C-alpha cells in the first residue's frame, strides 16, 4: 500500500469501484464500519458527539453514529447544514439514522466528549469560516477521531485551510493521501489507519498513481550491493568538493559516501586546506585544486564518476566556477549532486545553473535554498509536493526537497514522500551526510532517483537506530547496521 492518491485520484477510485458494481451506499457503510472498529479498539464506550458535514463525509458520520449507538455507545449527532439538503449516498445514510439530529454548534463539545469529526473530507476547496470554523476551533483539547482527514486539512498538500483540529486518530480509506504525510498534516492526523472498504486494488491500473510512500520496496531490487567479483573502482570513485573554512561539512559528506559503499572517495580542496582534510579519515583521498580549471582536470579522470558540490564550499564565484566545471563534465557519463552553497551561489542568476542540468543531476535543497533557486515556485499553490515536481520539471533533474516530510521528485512526474525521519535529524551537518549517502549510491551506478529515495530512507533509519543524542557524526557509523537489516530483507 505504498501508493498515495490525490483527492482527484481517490474520487476516481470510488467511481471505478461503483462502475464495477459496488453501490455507493455499500462503500459508505463499509467506511463507517471501519471507523467504528478503530474507535472500539481504542476506547471504551463513553459520551460521543458525531459532527457531520453537508457532503459524503457527513454521510459517513451518520453511519458511524448509528453503528456506535447499536454497539451501546451514548451518541449525539450534529449536522452542519440542513438534513433536507443532503444528496446521494449521504441522504441514504441519513435516512437510516432514526435518532435526533442537532445543529452543529460549539456548545455540543462541552463536557469533553469523544469527537468524531465527519465535517469535511480531503477535497475542501476553501478555508473554513462561520459556524464550521467555530465548531472546529471548539475541538481544541478534545479527543478527536477524524474521518478521512481532520476537517480543514487539504488531502493533497497537507496544508490547513484556515483551521483544523488535532486528531488523535484519523481513519482513511483504501490508500493514504499526500496530506497524511506532508506537514503539518502529518502531525494533525495523529495515528493514521488505512481501512479496506471494498475498493479493489485493480483500480490502480487505471489511475496509475505517480506519488508513493518512500520505502525499500520501491528500490531494494536495484540497490548496488557489492559483488564478489568486483573491485574498488567497480564500486565508483566519488569526489567531494571541500571548502577552505567549513571543513567539517565536506568530511561528513565524504564519510557518508564511504559508508554508503563508494569504492573510493576523494576530497578536492584548496591547497592550504589539504592538511586539515588529510588529518581526517585515512580512508579518504585528499587532493588540492586551486581553481575551476584544476577541478575540471581532476574530473576528467573517467574513473571519477560522481561529484558532490556545496557542503561547506562557501557562497561565491569560486563555488560557481567549480559547479560549472563539474556540470561541463557530465557529458562523460558522470553524475553530480548539488547541495547547500552550490545552490545558493546561483541565487542571483538561477538560470545559469538550472539551464545546465540534466537527468544525471540531483539537487538537495532545504526550503530556504529552494526559495533562492526557484523563487517563482517558493509560494506556489499546491504545497510541497507540487513545488518539488515543478522544480524537477523546470531543471530536468531530480529534486530532493528536504524536511521532516522530504519529497523526492523526478522530471517525469514521479515523486515520493518520505515518512521515517525522526525529530533527532534536526542537527547541524545531517544534511551533509544525506548528500554524501546519495553520492555514494550514485557512484555505484544506482539510478539518480532511486539513489535519492534510498539515501533519504537510510538517513532516517540511521537516525532512528541511533536515537536521542544524535549528532551528524553518528549517522555514517549507524549505517552498517541499517544496511545489514536491509540486505537481510528487513526494515
Number of C-alpha atoms within 10 A of each C-alpha: 10 14 19 25 26 22 20 13 18 21 13 17 23 20 16 19 20 16 11 12 8 15 14 18 19 15 21 24 20 20 27 26 21 21 30 20 14 16 19 13 9 9 9 9 16 12 14 22 22 28 30 29 28 20 22 22 25 29 29 29 32 32 28 32 28 24 20 22 16 11 12 10 17 15 23 20 23 24 21 21 17 12 17 8 10 20 15 12 21 25 20 17 25 23 14 11 16 9 13 9 17 16 16 23 17 16 9 21 19 10 9 14 20 21 22 28 28 29 30 27 24 26 18 16 9 10 15 20 14 7 14 22 17 15 21 23 15 17 23 14 11 18 18 23 28 29 30 28 34 34 29 28 30 29 27 25 25 28 21 22 16 12 18 24 26 23 27 17 24 25 25 24 21 22 20 26 28 28 28 30 26 26 21 17 24 19 15 24 30 19 14 20 19 16 19 15 18 15 20 14 12 11 17 17 8 11 15 11 15 15 22 21 23 23 20 19 11 15 16 15 9 13 18 19 15 15 9 6 6 10 11 13 15 17 22 24 26 31 28 26 28 33 27 16 13 13 17 19 23 29 28 26 36 35 25 31 31 23 22 26 23 30 21 23 27 19 25 24 25 16 13 11 18 18 10 15 23 15 10 13 11 9 13 18 15 23 19 18 22 13 16 18 13 15 21 20 13 17 23 15 12 12 15 20 25 29 30 30 27 30 29 24 27 20 18 14 11 16 24 24 18 23 28 17 19 27 22 15 21 20 11 12 10 24 27 28 27 22 26 24 22 31 25 24 25 21 21 10 12 16 14 13 19 19 11 14 22 19 18 21 26 31 25 27 25 16 14 12 22 25 16 20 24 21 13 11 18 19 12 12 10 13 20 27 25 18 23 27 23 20 27 26 17 14 22 21 23 31 30 29 24 20 17 20 20 27 28 30 31 26 21 14 14 16 28 26 25 23 20 20 21 17 13 17 24 15 12 11 21 25 26 25 28 28 33 35 32 30 39 35 31 36 35 26 20 19 19 25 27 21 25 30 28 23 24 28 21 28 29 23 22 25 28 20 16 16 15 12 10 18 17 23 18 17 28 26 15 19 21 15 12 20 19 12 11 15 12 8 11 10 14
